[in-house]
């Protein structure tokens, strides 16, 4: 979408770790946000999603190392109040909005049920028509 609508949209990622069904989801979310503080959120996030069904402490550590993160800083950040509160805030918002699966996508606050490219593009085009062009 970012390639299709450059300078017109932005992606906002919110954490929604599936705590009840995935033992390592919480740790993965905290780790990914701590990686964000080192500028490597997407690298870690993408790897976590690729191996979501294999996540454990060892796999998380392997991904952290492969991403080239400062592991000592990551550990401090992952356990910091700032990171824990950020992930909890995202989780609270997801509960409030009725999110119950991942990924869940919203376009300008409207939940997108069909996640096909065509559906994304149509929803974005609709919203862009509502917004006056910037000069």
C-alpha positions as CSV (number, residue, x, y, z in Angstrom):
1,X,0.0,0.0,0.0
2,X,2.8,2.4,0.8
3,X,4.2,1.9,-2.8
4,X,0.7,2.4,-4.3
5,X,-0.1,5.5,-2.3
6,X,3.3,7.2,-1.6
7,X,3.0,10.4,0.5
8,X,-0.8,9.8,1.0
9,X,-1.0,7.2,3.7
10,X,0.8,6.0,6.8
11,X,0.9,2.7,8.5
12,X,0.4,2.6,12.2
13,X,1.2,-0.7,13.9
14,X,-0.5,-1.7,17.1
15,X,0.5,-4.7,19.2
16,X,-2.1,-7.4,19.8
17,X,-0.3,-10.4,21.3
18,X,-2.5,-13.4,21.4
19,X,-1.8,-14.1,25.1
20,X,-4.4,-16.8,25.6
21,X,-3.4,-18.9,22.7
22,X,0.3,-18.2,22.2
23,X,2.7,-18.7,25.1
24,X,5.4,-16.4,23.6
25,X,3.2,-13.7,22.1
26,X,3.7,-11.3,25.0
27,X,7.5,-11.7,25.0
28,X,7.6,-11.3,21.2
29,X,5.5,-8.1,21.4
30,X,7.8,-6.6,24.1
31,X,10.9,-7.7,22.2
32,X,9.6,-6.2,18.9
33,X,8.9,-2.9,20.6
34,X,12.2,-2.9,22.3
35,X,13.8,-3.5,18.9
36,X,11.9,-0.5,17.6
37,X,13.9,1.6,20.1
38,X,17.0,0.4,18.2
39,X,15.4,1.1,14.8
40,X,14.8,-2.6,13.9
41,X,11.1,-3.2,14.6
42,X,10.1,-4.4,11.2
43,X,13.1,-6.7,10.9
44,X,12.2,-8.5,14.1
45,X,8.5,-8.3,13.6
46,X,8.7,-9.9,10.2
47,X,10.9,-12.7,11.5
48,X,8.5,-13.4,14.4
49,X,5.6,-13.7,12.1
50,X,7.5,-16.1,9.8
51,X,8.1,-18.5,12.6
52,X,5.1,-17.7,14.9
53,X,4.3,-21.3,15.4
54,X,7.9,-22.1,16.4
55,X,8.4,-19.2,18.8
56,X,10.2,-20.0,22.1
57,X,12.9,-18.3,24.1
58,X,15.7,-19.7,21.9
59,X,14.0,-18.7,18.7
60,X,13.4,-15.1,20.0
61,X,17.0,-14.9,21.0
62,X,18.2,-16.2,17.6
63,X,16.1,-13.5,15.8
64,X,17.4,-10.8,18.1
65,X,21.0,-11.8,17.4
66,X,20.4,-12.1,13.6
67,X,18.9,-8.6,13.6
68,X,22.1,-7.2,15.1
69,X,20.5,-5.7,18.2
70,X,22.4,-4.6,21.3
71,X,21.2,-7.5,23.4
72,X,22.0,-5.8,26.8
73,X,20.0,-2.7,25.8
74,X,17.2,-4.8,24.4
75,X,16.9,-6.7,27.7
76,X,16.7,-3.4,29.7
77,X,14.2,-2.0,27.3
78,X,12.0,-5.1,27.0
79,X,11.6,-5.0,30.8
80,X,11.2,-1.2,31.1
81,X,8.0,0.5,32.2
82,X,7.9,2.4,28.9
83,X,7.9,-0.7,26.7
84,X,5.5,-2.7,29.0
85,X,3.1,0.3,29.1
86,X,3.2,0.8,25.4
87,X,2.3,-2.8,24.6
88,X,-0.4,-2.8,27.3
89,X,-1.9,0.4,25.9
90,X,-2.1,-1.2,22.4
91,X,-3.6,-4.4,23.9
92,X,-6.2,-2.3,25.8
93,X,-7.2,-0.5,22.7
94,X,-7.5,-3.7,20.7
95,X,-9.9,-5.1,23.4
96,X,-11.9,-1.9,23.3
97,X,-12.2,-2.1,19.5
98,X,-13.2,-5.8,19.6
99,X,-10.1,-7.1,17.9
100,X,-9.8,-10.8,18.3
101,X,-7.4,-11.9,15.6
102,X,-4.2,-10.9,13.8
103,X,-3.7,-9.2,11.6
104,X,-6.7,-6.9,11.9
105,X,-6.7,-3.8,9.7
106,X,-8.4,-0.5,10.1
107,X,-8.5,2.3,7.5
108,X,-9.3,5.6,9.2
109,X,-10.9,3.8,12.1
110,X,-13.0,1.5,10.0
111,X,-12.3,-2.2,10.3
112,X,-11.4,-3.8,7.0
113,X,-12.8,-7.4,6.8
114,X,-11.5,-8.2,3.3
115,X,-7.7,-7.9,3.4
116,X,-7.2,-8.3,-0.4
117,X,-5.2,-5.7,-2.2
118,X,-8.3,-4.6,-4.1
119,X,-10.2,-4.1,-0.8
120,X,-7.4,-2.1,0.7
121,X,-7.0,0.1,-2.3
122,X,-10.8,0.7,-2.5
123,X,-11.0,1.7,1.2
124,X,-8.0,4.0,0.9
125,X,-9.3,5.6,-2.3
126,X,-12.7,6.2,-0.6
127,X,-11.0,7.9,2.4
128,X,-8.7,9.9,0.1
129,X,-11.7,11.3,-1.7
130,X,-13.0,12.6,1.6
131,X,-9.8,14.5,2.4
132,X,-9.0,17.7,0.5
133,X,-5.7,17.5,-1.4
134,X,-2.7,19.2,0.3
135,X,-1.1,22.1,-1.5
